[in-house]
Amino acid sequence: MDSQKRSLGFLSLAFLFITCSSAEFLIHQVTEGRETENNSSYSLQSNLEMEGHRIGSETKLTIYFLKKSLFTGVTRVWRDDRPSSKIVTIAGYSVIKGRGEPYESSVFEAAGYKWRLVLYVTGNKNDGGNGYISLYVRMEETESLRYGWEVNVDLKLFVHNPKQHKYLTVTDGAVKRFNAAKKEWGFGQLISLATFENTNQGYIVQDTCSFGAEILIVKPANQQEKVTFISNPPNNVFTWKILRFSNLEDKFYYSADFLVGDRYWLVLDMISHHIMRLGFNPKGSGGGRPHALPIFLYAQGFRPNAVATNTWGAVNLRLKNQRSSNHKQLYSAAWYPIRSGYGVGVNNIILMADLKDTSKGYLVNDAIIFEAEVVKVSVTNIVPV
C-alpha cells in the first residue's frame, strides 16, 4: 500500500510538471526532504531515476517516458510483440561493456531495402549519447537506387526486457527520410546506462541483452477518397402515383428505381449514383397498422463504376394533397449503408381515416401521390491528392 501511494504521489508530481512547464518546481517537489539541493536538469533526471528504483521498475518506465517526452519528444512504451525487422542479441555483454567503438550488425532486408543495426554500448558521443545506449539503423547497398532516391521510414527501435517479458519501444513519431546525404537514423539516447545496467531492471539477464528494429516504409498516398455533399442535385424530385388504391393487397409496394447524386463537373462514369426507391403498405405497418399509412425511402445498389460507400441522404417525403398545398410531409436525413434494403421513413404519415376522407384531398379518384425530394446527397469519388 505504501509503495502504491508513493507511486501515485510521484506521478501526480510529474503531471504538475506538465501543466506548469517548470522543471525547477518539479525538482523542488521531488527533492524536498531527500538530501539533495542541485536544481539542474541533470539533477531532475537523477532524481526521477532514483525515485524509480524506490517505487518499482514499471513506475520507473512511466516516469522515464514522461521525462523523455517532455525534453526530447521521444516516447518509450512497453510492447509484447517482437520487432518485425531485426533482433540482435549480445551473449556476453560484460565483454564489450565500456567499449566506445560501435557494433555493426550483419546486413538484413526489410521493406525491400538493405540495412544494418549500429549499436554504441557507451553511447554515441557525437549525438548526445554520453551515459546512454545509442542505437541506429543504417541503409546499405544503395548504389543500385536511382539518382535522387529517398526512402521514408516509420522507425521504431527496441530494447528487450526479459524480466518484464516485453520490449521497450522507442520512437519519436517523425518520418525518417533516408537519402544519399543521410543514410543513418536512430536515437543517441535510447536508454540510460544507469537503467540498462541495473540488474534489478531486467534488461541484462545472464550477461545477455537484445536490441531490435522495426522498419516500415511510408509511401504518401497519391489518391484520396473525397466525399462531397450536393444540395438540390439535378432530377432530385421523384413522383409516384398509385392508382386503384382500394384494390391494393396487404403487402409492401415499391416504386421504380431512380438515380440521384449527379456530379456535373466530372465525367459520368466517375460519378457516384445511389439508386433509391419508395415503399409503402396500403394497409399500414409497424406501430401504425392498421390505422395509418406508412412511407419509406430505401437505398439500393450503386451505378456501375461508382465508389460504393455510405450515402448521405436528406429527403422530404410527401403524401401530396391533390386539391391544395396542405401536403403531409416528413423530413429525414441519414447515412444510408452500403447494403441494399435499408429504409428510412415513418409508419404513420397519415391516418387511414383521414386518407379515406375524400374531402381532405389526399385520395382522389382512388389514387394517391407520393413524392420524394432529395434536398442533399453525398457523392464519393477517388481523386488525386
C-alpha positions in Angstrom: 0.0 0.0 0.0 2.8 2.4 0.9 4.5 1.7 -2.4 1.3 2.4 -4.3 0.8 5.7 -2.5 4.4 6.7 -3.3 3.9 5.7 -7.0 0.6 7.7 -7.3 2.2 10.7 -5.4 5.2 10.8 -7.7 3.1 10.5 -10.9 1.0 13.4 -9.6 4.1 15.5 -9.3 5.1 14.6 -12.9 1.6 15.8 -14.0 2.1 19.1 -12.2 5.3 19.5 -14.2 3.5 19.0 -17.5 0.8 21.6 -16.6 3.2 24.1 -15.1 6.1 23.6 -17.6 8.5 24.3 -14.7 11.5 21.9 -14.1 12.5 23.8 -11.0 9.1 23.4 -9.5 9.2 19.6 -10.0 12.7 19.3 -8.7 11.7 21.2 -5.6 8.8 18.9 -5.0 10.8 15.7 -5.8 13.9 16.5 -3.8 12.4 18.2 -0.8 13.4 16.2 2.2 15.7 13.8 0.2 19.0 15.4 1.0 19.7 16.9 -2.5 19.9 20.6 -3.4 21.1 20.7 -7.1 18.4 22.3 -9.2 19.8 21.5 -12.6 18.0 19.4 -15.3 20.6 16.7 -14.8 19.6 16.6 -11.1 16.0 16.2 -12.3 17.0 13.2 -14.4 18.9 11.7 -11.5 16.0 12.2 -9.0 13.5 10.7 -11.5 15.6 7.6 -11.9 16.4 7.4 -8.2 12.7 7.5 -7.4 12.1 4.8 -10.0 14.4 2.5 -8.1 12.5 3.1 -5.0 9.0 2.6 -6.3 9.5 -0.2 -8.9 10.5 -0.8 -12.4 7.1 -0.3 -14.1 6.6 3.0 -12.4 10.1 4.0 -13.4 9.4 3.3 -17.0 6.3 5.5 -16.8 8.4 8.3 -15.3 11.1 7.8 -17.8 8.6 8.1 -20.6 7.3 11.3 -19.2 10.8 12.7 -18.8 11.9 11.9 -22.3 8.6 13.0 -23.9 8.9 16.4 -22.2 12.5 17.0 -23.1 13.0 15.3 -26.5 9.7 14.3 -27.9 10.8 10.6 -27.8 8.2 8.1 -26.5 9.0 4.9 -24.7 6.3 2.2 -24.2 6.2 -1.5 -23.4 5.3 -3.9 -26.2 4.7 -7.6 -26.1 5.5 -8.4 -29.7 9.0 -8.9 -31.0 10.4 -6.4 -33.6 9.5 -7.4 -37.1 12.7 -6.3 -38.9 15.8 -7.3 -36.9 16.9 -8.6 -33.5 20.5 -8.5 -32.3 21.4 -10.5 -29.1 24.6 -9.9 -27.3 25.5 -13.0 -25.3 28.4 -11.7 -23.2 27.6 -8.0 -22.6 30.4 -7.8 -20.0 33.0 -8.4 -22.7 32.1 -5.2 -24.6 30.9 -3.2 -21.7 32.6 0.2 -21.7 33.9 -0.1 -25.3 33.5 3.1 -27.3 33.5 1.7 -30.8 30.1 0.6 -32.3 28.9 -2.9 -33.1 27.6 -3.1 -36.6 25.2 -6.0 -37.4 25.0 -8.1 -40.5 23.1 -6.7 -43.4 19.4 -7.6 -43.3 16.5 -6.9 -45.6 13.3 -5.1 -44.6 10.6 -3.4 -46.7 12.6 -4.2 -49.9 15.8 -2.4 -48.8 19.1 -3.5 -47.1 20.0 -2.2 -43.6 22.4 -2.6 -40.6 21.9 -2.0 -36.9 24.6 0.1 -35.4 25.0 -0.2 -31.6 27.0 2.0 -29.2 27.1 0.4 -25.8 28.6 3.5 -24.2 26.7 6.0 -26.3 27.5 8.0 -29.4 29.3 11.0 -28.0 28.6 12.9 -31.3 24.9 12.5 -30.8 24.5 13.4 -27.1 24.8 9.8 -26.1 27.2 10.1 -23.2 25.8 7.9 -20.4 23.4 6.2 -22.7 23.0 3.2 -25.1 22.8 4.6 -28.7 21.2 2.6 -31.5 20.8 3.4 -35.2 19.6 1.9 -38.4 21.9 2.4 -41.4 20.8 1.9 -45.0 23.2 -0.3 -47.1 23.8 -1.2 -50.7 22.2 2.0 -52.1 24.4 2.1 -55.2 21.7 0.5 -57.3 19.0 3.0 -56.3 18.1 5.7 -58.8 19.7 9.1 -58.6 18.0 11.4 -56.0 16.5 8.4 -54.1 14.6 8.9 -50.9 13.1 6.3 -48.6 10.6 7.5 -45.9 10.5 5.2 -42.8 8.5 4.9 -39.7 11.3 3.7 -37.4 11.0 2.0 -34.1 13.9 0.7 -32.0 13.7 -1.8 -29.2 15.4 -3.0 -26.0 14.3 -6.4 -24.7 13.4 -6.7 -21.1 13.3 -10.5 -20.2 12.2 -9.7 -16.7 9.1 -8.0 -17.9 8.7 -10.3 -20.9 8.3 -7.2 -23.0 10.2 -4.8 -25.4 10.9 -1.2 -24.6 9.8 0.5 -27.8 11.4 3.8 -28.7 10.2 6.2 -31.3 9.6 9.9 -31.8 6.7 9.7 -34.3 8.6 11.5 -37.1 9.1 10.1 -40.5 12.8 9.4 -41.1 13.9 10.4 -44.6 16.8 8.2 -45.7 18.7 9.5 -48.7 22.2 9.7 -50.1 23.1 12.5 -47.7 21.5 10.9 -44.6 21.7 7.1 -44.5 21.6 6.6 -40.8 18.8 7.4 -38.3 18.3 6.4 -34.7 18.5 7.6 -31.1 21.6 8.7 -29.3 19.8 8.4 -26.0 18.0 5.1 -26.5 18.1 4.2 -22.8 20.4 5.4 -20.0 23.2 3.1 -18.9 22.2 3.6 -15.3 18.9 2.0 -16.1 20.1 -0.5 -18.6 22.9 -1.9 -16.4 20.9 -2.0 -13.2 20.3 -5.7 -12.7 17.0 -5.0 -10.9 15.6 -3.5 -14.1 15.9 -6.8 -16.0 17.4 -5.7 -19.3 20.5 -7.8 -18.8 19.9 -11.4 -17.8 22.8 -13.9 -17.5 25.1 -11.3 -19.2 22.8 -11.3 -22.3 20.8 -8.5 -23.8 18.9 -7.9 -27.0 18.1 -4.9 -29.3 15.8 -4.7 -32.3 14.4 -2.5 -35.1 11.2 -2.3 -37.0 11.2 -0.5 -40.3 8.0 0.4 -42.1 8.1 2.2 -45.4 5.9 5.3 -45.5 4.5 5.8 -49.0 2.5 9.0 -49.2 -0.9 8.5 -50.7 -1.4 9.9 -54.2 -5.2 9.5 -54.1 -7.9 10.4 -51.7 -11.5 9.5 -51.2 -13.4 12.7 -51.4 -17.0 13.0 -50.1 -19.0 15.9 -51.4 -22.5 17.0 -50.3 -24.7 18.3 -53.1 -27.7 20.4 -52.4 -30.7 20.1 -54.6 -29.0 17.8 -57.2 -30.4 17.5 -60.7 -33.5 15.3 -61.1 -33.9 15.3 -57.3 -37.7 15.0 -57.2 -39.4 11.7 -57.8 -43.2 11.4 -58.1 -45.1 8.2 -57.7 -48.8 8.0 -58.4 -50.6 4.9 -57.2 -53.8 4.1 -59.0 -56.7 1.8 -57.8 -55.6 2.3 -54.2 -58.7 0.5 -52.8 -57.8 -2.7 -54.7 -54.2 -3.0 -53.4 -53.3 -6.0 -51.3 -51.9 -6.1 -47.8 -48.2 -6.1 -48.7 -45.4 -3.7 -49.4 -45.2 -2.0 -52.8 -42.1 -0.5 -54.3 -41.7 2.3 -56.8 -39.3 2.1 -59.8 -35.7 2.9 -59.0 -34.4 6.4 -59.6 -30.9 8.0 -59.5 -29.8 11.0 -57.5 -26.3 12.5 -56.9 -25.2 13.7 -60.4 -21.8 15.3 -60.3 -21.8 17.7 -63.2 -18.1 18.6 -63.1 -16.8 15.0 -63.6 -17.3 12.5 -66.4 -20.3 10.4 -65.9 -18.6 7.1 -65.2 -16.7 8.7 -62.3 -19.9 9.9 -60.7 -21.4 8.1 -57.7 -25.2 7.5 -58.1 -27.2 5.8 -55.4 -30.3 4.0 -56.6 -33.4 4.7 -54.4 -37.0 3.7 -54.3 -40.1 4.3 -52.3 -42.1 1.7 -50.5 -45.4 1.5 -48.6 -48.1 -0.9 -47.4 -51.6 0.3 -48.2 -53.0 -1.5 -45.1 -50.5 0.0 -42.7 -47.4 -1.4 -41.0 -45.5 -1.4 -37.7 -46.9 0.7 -35.0 -49.3 2.4 -37.3 -51.0 -0.8 -38.5 -53.9 -0.9 -39.4 -54.8 2.7 -38.7 -52.2 4.7 -40.6 -50.3 4.7 -43.9 -46.5 4.2 -43.9 -43.9 5.6 -46.3 -40.2 4.8 -46.5 -37.3 5.7 -48.7 -34.9 2.8 -49.5 -31.3 2.9 -50.7 -30.5 0.2 -53.2 -27.4 -0.7 -55.3 -24.9 1.6 -57.0 -24.4 2.6 -60.6 -21.5 0.7 -62.3 -18.1 2.3 -61.6 -19.5 4.2 -58.6 -17.5 4.4 -55.4 -19.6 2.3 -53.0 -19.7 3.9 -49.6 -22.3 5.0 -47.2 -24.5 7.7 -48.8 -25.9 10.7 -47.0 -29.5 11.4 -48.0 -31.6 14.3 -46.8 -35.1 14.0 -48.2 -38.6 15.4 -47.9 -41.1 12.5 -48.2 -44.6 13.7 -49.1 -48.1 12.4 -49.4 -49.4 15.1 -51.8 -52.7 16.8 -51.3 -54.2 16.8 -54.7 -56.5 19.7 -54.0 -54.3 22.1 -52.1 -50.7 22.6 -50.9 -51.5 21.1 -47.5 -49.3 18.0 -48.1 -48.3 15.5 -45.4 -44.5 15.8 -45.3 -41.7 14.1 -43.4 -38.1 15.4 -43.5 -35.4 12.7 -43.0 -31.6 12.9 -43.0 -29.5 9.8 -42.5 -26.5 7.8 -43.7 -27.7 5.0 -45.9 -25.4 2.0 -45.5 -23.7 0.3 -48.4 -26.0 -2.7 -48.2 -29.3 -2.6 -50.1 -32.7 -2.6 -48.4 -32.2 0.0 -45.7 -35.2 2.3 -45.4 -35.9 5.5 -43.6 -39.4 6.8 -43.1 -42.5 6.6 -40.8 -45.3 4.1 -40.1 -47.9 6.9 -40.0 -47.6 9.7 -42.5 -51.4 9.9 -42.4 -54.2 8.2 -40.5 -56.3 5.9 -42.7 -59.4 7.7 -41.6 -58.0 11.0 -42.9 -56.7 9.3 -46.1 -60.1 7.8 -47.0 -61.9 11.1 -46.3 -62.1 12.3 -49.9 -62.9 15.8 -48.8 -59.4 16.2 -47.4 -57.8 15.8 -50.9 -55.3 13.0 -50.4 -57.2 10.2 -52.0 -58.7 11.4 -55.3 -60.3 9.1 -57.9 -58.9 6.2 -55.9 -55.4 7.4 -56.4 -52.7 8.8 -54.1 -49.4 10.5 -55.0 -46.2 10.1 -53.1 -43.2 12.4 -53.7 -39.6 12.1 -52.6 -37.5 15.3 -52.9 -33.8 14.7 -52.2 -32.5 18.0 -50.9 -29.0 16.9 -50.2 -27.0 13.8 -51.2 -23.4 12.8 -50.8 -21.2 11.8 -53.7 -17.9 9.9 -53.3 -15.0 9.9 -55.8 -11.4 8.9 -55.8 -9.3 11.9 -56.8 -5.6 12.9 -56.7 -4.3 14.4 -53.5 
